[in-house]
Amino acid sequence: MTSIMTNASALAALATMRNIDANMNDTQNAISSGFRVNTAADNAAYWSIATTMRSDNKALSTVSDALGLAAAKTDTAYTGLDSSISVIEEIKAKLVASREPGVDKTKINSELSELKSQLSSISQSASFSGENWLYNSSTTAVGTKEMVGSFTRSSTGTVSVQTLTYDASASVMVDTQDASRGELTKDVGVSQPQTGTTSMTSATYYLINASSTTSAAGSEIKLTTGTSDNNIDGMISAVDKMLTNMTDAASKLGAVNSRISMQDSFVMDLQDVINKGIGRLVDADMNQESTKLKALQTQQQLGIQSLSIANSNSQNILSLFR
């Protein structure tokens, strides 16, 4: 039946045109934004996953910044310890030199005083972002330091922040409140030869007098013209113990620093992997979208031509009444 009230061909052509226009709009949005899933309406599941992972990636970015701060702190403390070890080695050498008969011990002691001052200066200067792991002037002992190491999300969706720890009490060299908490201010017990006999006797020495509220009870490592060779031997033993303890502390700091470096590298790699995963879910394939756009443009032209033909069919009815 031919009707001038309802043009079925034109309606079909219009429906096709609407469908083509909707597809073209989606394709153009994908090309302009770069995303095939840009809003929740595009694909709720993929959009939700991508949004969550982007949030986690921002948290990982903050973790990376925190690891950089932690690396700076450990680097600062390690640099201070490493420099102090060199000074301690020099003090040890000066004490050995003072055992030489005829040496002016007072002049060597002047050198020791300068080296001690250098140690104090190093410990006070080894500060970063308000934290000093080598020098303590607080009534509270320097304890375990925590550094943000990672951000994790479990299979159940529970999130947590993992930390790296370092016991900074092992690296404190000078403590102005309690001398026993500082490696260079505390008493170090040694055995030294006893004058006039072949037996050994116990003695305690400390290197730096920081005028601590709770001071050390032993003898300060310093030389006078009357300092005996036996006492010098005991001082050398005490300094050697300090050197060993500081070397251990530096090695632990180095291990923590290495761990931080590896963790930072892992976090950066993890961010890249997450970004790739998000891209696979929501990024538009530009090759595919450009091909689709070309096809839709061709379909649109054909749809316009089809609609034109459908509209002209109604006008052909006029020829029946001529």
MARDREN-449957 format. One record per residue (C-alpha): x, y, z. Coordinates in steps of 0.001 Angstrom, whole numbers, plus 500000, padded with zeros to 6 digits. Example, Ala and Ser with C-alpha at 12.3 -4.5 7.8 and 13.67 -1.06 7.14 Angstrom:
# residues 2
512300495500507800513670498940507140
***
This chain:
# residues 322
500000500000500000501214503471499055500476506154501671501168509865501887500555509850505658503221507347506627506448507034504703507891503755505979511014504064503854511778507533505233511198506347508815513591503443508295516170505798506798515775508201509758516261505365512241519423504338510447520648507953510444520052508276514186522022505104514818524873506280512606524934509701514316525068508068517782527951505811516747529771508727515141529356510808518282530864507980520375533758507603517953534462511326517847534443511474521660536912508579521793539198510302519292539062513705521001539504512371524565541734509395523821539482507134525929537005504546524788535745504431528398535661508040529570532652507985531907530802505364533930528070505353531277530555504022528703531388500888530711530638500957534435532866497995535339535954499179533459535467502785534608535237501665538243538385499536538025540313502278536238539236504948538749540340502785541683543676501977540088544324505633539255543722506446542916546153503715543988548715505033541523548515508484543108549138506857546479552153505019545012553434508326543673553332509687547222555114506543548435557852507217545886558226510750547274558372509366550815561057506869549780563056509745548344562823511515551693563817508328553529566791507873551198567897511437551923567736510812555681569700507577555527572211509121553126572756512010555525573235509730558520575518507393556570577637510280555310578039511523558876578978508070560151581388507457557298583148510766557942583226510061561679584793506654561099587631508353559230588152510734562162588080507868564669590701506059562624592840509186562813592383509352566611593397505715566869596518506410564829597406509413567045597076507281570171599335504619568665601846507336567789601786508571571394603249505232572502606517506156570818609106507035573478609993510706573584606844511912571775605307515133573058601957513843574294600552517300574952600902518210571289599220514971570266596455515760572756595933519120571014595369517207567805593014514837569617591011517816570911590572519140567377589537515721566111586975515436568924585583518838567986585321517638564413583356514587565550580951516791567512580540519085564511579829516150562185577233514649564514575393517963564936575475518728561206574113515357560051570519516586560078567909516373557342564327517611557505564635518196561223565872514688562025569334513855563289570221510224563860573758510927565098573184513648567702570553513697570434569788516586572760566354515359573807565511513724577107563885510969575045566193508383573547566412508117569775564367505039568937563231503133565881562591505261562809559771504317560440559785505232556771556874504751554358557828501924552029554760500813550078550999501022549558549110497756549095545559496678548308544513493147549237542199490883547246539359491946549561539960495636548811541600496445552143544381499008551800547415499436554038550702501316554198553860499289554794556910500832556469560660500281556586562286500518560022565731501393561311566889501405564942568576504817565037569777504319568618572712502355567184573921505347565169573806508025567905577343509270568517576719512139570951573927512416573524573845515573575631571233514247578053572420510729578821576022509956577941575323506211577938573148506594574831575958508022572674578624505829571129581320508470571712580044509760575059579359506477576851581739504388578929583542501644577045584973498862579160588369497404578199591166495303579631594602496878579812597989495870581254598436496483584950601486498493585946604274496426587445602645493072586663601913490809583718598203490628584524595369492677582998593046495098584733589675496555583782589217500189582822586522502362581234586988505239578821584839507648576837585925509851573962583816513036574066582663514992577080579395516545575892578495517838579357575614515385579402573039515663582176573887512061583043577618511915582460579932508979581924581769507548584923584961506486583162588031508447582095588082510748579084590438509753576319593043512500576470596774512676576934599005514425579413602724514202579980602004511730582766599703509382580849601129505882581162601650503493578277599222501065579920596485503703579905597252504551576298596854500869575430593469500900577157592466504054575246593459502442571968591321499390572809588363501616573703588653503618570478588901500379568512585640499165570088583977502471569199585250502090565652583821498573565424580409499655566719580271502635564354581256500426561429578411498050562300575968500968562474577161502289559113576781498859557501573199498609558790572445502080557430573943501070554104571719497974553994568626500068554757569632502581552099570040499791549555566606498415550489565062501871550039566681502200546617565361498807545498561894499573546858561828502923545076562761501236541794560033498627542343557399501280543102558228503164539901558030499943537872554731499098539566553301502510538636554245501901534995552589498463535024549401499857536578549289502640533996549591500060531230546803498005532772544516501035532994545328501874529389544293498431528194540926498896529891539962502421528928542283503821526249540980504154522715542740502342519871543293505302517557543885503100514501540589501329515098538694504534515903539957506342512803538942503401510626535540503313512312535094507062511777535818506716508067533274503911507759530639505878509684531174508927507488530569506736504440527456505237506075526237508720506912526535509817503280524707506703502134522007507258504780521458510819503583521134509529500021518696506813501160516570509369503041516507511589499971515256508716497825512601507797500418511297511377500510511143511591496709508894508511496555506030510468498119506324513194495493506003510596492730502392510021493830501473513446492400501970512074488901498940509814489402496644512840489603497787514605486458
***
